[in-house]
Amino acid sequence: MALAVVGGGAWYVGKDNAESDGGKSEAESLQAAQAQVEKKYDLPQVGDCVRFLDSSEDAMTATVDCASAEAEYKTSERYTGANAKCRSHFDNSFHLVADRGVDVTVCFTKV
Protein backbone atom coordinates (compact mmCIF):
# COMPACT_ATOMS: atom_id res chain seq x y z
CA MET A 1 0.00 0.00 0.00
CA ALA A 2 1.46 3.33 -1.03
CA LEU A 3 1.43 6.28 1.29
CA ALA A 4 -0.33 9.38 0.03
CA VAL A 5 1.25 12.76 0.59
CA VAL A 6 -1.02 15.72 0.07
CA GLY A 7 0.27 18.28 -2.39
CA GLY A 8 3.59 16.54 -2.78
CA GLY A 9 4.21 17.13 0.91
CA ALA A 10 4.10 20.92 0.82
CA TRP A 11 1.54 23.67 0.72
CA TYR A 12 2.64 27.24 0.21
CA VAL A 13 0.99 30.28 1.68
CA GLY A 14 1.34 33.56 -0.20
CA LYS A 15 2.53 36.76 1.37
CA ASP A 16 -0.86 38.44 0.97
CA ASN A 17 -1.19 38.65 4.75
CA ALA A 18 2.17 40.32 5.34
CA GLU A 19 1.85 43.25 7.66
CA SER A 20 4.01 45.25 10.02
CA ASP A 21 4.83 43.50 13.25
CA GLY A 22 3.90 46.61 15.26
CA GLY A 23 7.03 46.42 17.45
CA LYS A 24 6.38 42.86 18.65
CA SER A 25 9.20 40.59 19.69
CA GLU A 26 10.24 37.85 17.27
CA ALA A 27 8.50 35.21 19.43
CA GLU A 28 5.29 37.26 19.56
CA SER A 29 5.39 37.82 15.80
CA LEU A 30 5.88 34.10 15.16
CA GLN A 31 3.04 33.24 17.55
CA ALA A 32 0.73 35.73 15.80
CA ALA A 33 1.70 34.32 12.38
CA GLN A 34 1.06 30.77 13.65
CA ALA A 35 -2.41 31.80 14.86
CA GLN A 36 -3.14 33.40 11.48
CA VAL A 37 -2.15 30.20 9.64
CA GLU A 38 -4.14 28.02 12.07
CA LYS A 39 -7.26 30.11 11.44
CA LYS A 40 -6.88 30.45 7.66
CA TYR A 41 -6.16 26.77 7.03
CA ASP A 42 -8.26 25.30 9.85
CA LEU A 43 -5.44 22.95 10.82
CA PRO A 44 -6.54 19.87 12.77
CA GLN A 45 -5.43 19.29 16.35
CA VAL A 46 -4.06 15.98 17.66
CA GLY A 47 -7.02 13.63 18.17
CA ASP A 48 -9.21 15.25 15.49
CA CYS A 49 -10.58 13.03 12.74
CA VAL A 50 -10.47 14.49 9.24
CA ARG A 51 -11.28 14.00 5.61
CA PHE A 52 -9.01 15.46 2.95
CA LEU A 53 -10.40 18.21 0.74
CA ASP A 54 -9.78 19.11 -2.88
CA SER A 55 -6.38 20.80 -3.12
CA SER A 56 -7.95 23.92 -4.65
CA GLU A 57 -9.51 24.87 -1.31
CA ASP A 58 -7.69 26.96 1.34
CA ALA A 59 -8.19 24.32 4.01
CA MET A 60 -6.46 20.99 3.40
CA THR A 61 -8.70 18.94 5.67
CA ALA A 62 -12.12 19.17 7.25
CA THR A 63 -12.56 18.05 10.84
CA VAL A 64 -15.32 15.45 11.13
CA ASP A 65 -16.80 13.27 13.87
CA CYS A 66 -14.59 10.20 14.35
CA ALA A 67 -17.68 7.96 14.27
CA SER A 68 -18.79 9.46 10.94
CA ALA A 69 -18.45 7.60 7.65
CA GLU A 70 -16.61 10.73 6.39
CA ALA A 71 -13.70 10.18 8.79
CA GLU A 72 -10.66 9.06 6.80
CA TYR A 73 -7.77 9.78 9.17
CA LYS A 74 -7.08 10.68 12.77
CA THR A 75 -4.56 13.41 13.55
CA SER A 76 -1.80 11.67 15.47
CA GLU A 77 1.03 14.18 15.74
CA ARG A 78 1.84 17.79 14.82
CA TYR A 79 5.22 19.42 14.59
CA THR A 80 6.30 23.00 14.11
CA GLY A 81 9.53 23.76 12.29
CA ALA A 82 11.06 23.60 8.85
CA ASN A 83 12.78 20.23 9.37
CA ALA A 84 9.88 18.37 10.97
CA LYS A 85 8.90 15.06 9.39
CA CYS A 86 6.40 12.35 10.18
CA ARG A 87 7.80 8.95 11.02
CA SER A 88 7.26 6.14 8.51
CA HIS A 89 4.48 4.37 10.43
CA PHE A 90 1.96 7.14 9.69
CA ASP A 91 -0.51 6.61 6.83
CA ASN A 92 -0.63 10.19 5.54
CA SER A 93 0.81 13.62 6.23
CA PHE A 94 1.13 17.16 4.98
CA HIS A 95 3.66 19.90 5.52
CA LEU A 96 2.48 23.50 5.40
CA VAL A 97 5.19 26.02 4.50
CA ALA A 98 4.06 29.57 5.16
CA ASP A 99 5.70 32.96 5.14
CA ARG A 100 6.87 34.66 8.32
CA GLY A 101 8.56 31.50 9.62
CA VAL A 102 5.52 29.26 10.07
CA ASP A 103 6.02 25.60 9.15
CA VAL A 104 3.62 22.91 10.37
CA THR A 105 3.75 19.16 9.73
CA VAL A 106 0.65 17.10 10.51
CA CYS A 107 0.76 13.28 10.71
CA PHE A 108 -2.27 11.01 10.31
CA THR A 109 -3.27 7.39 10.88
CA LYS A 110 -6.08 5.70 8.94
CA VAL A 111 -9.39 5.48 10.87
Secondary structure, 3 states (H helix, E strand, C coil): CCCEEHHHHCEECCCCCCCCCCCCCHHHHHHHHHHHHHHHHCCCCCCCEEEECCCCCCCCEEEECCCCCCCCEEEEEEEECCCCCCCCCCCEEEEEECCCCCEEEEEEEEC
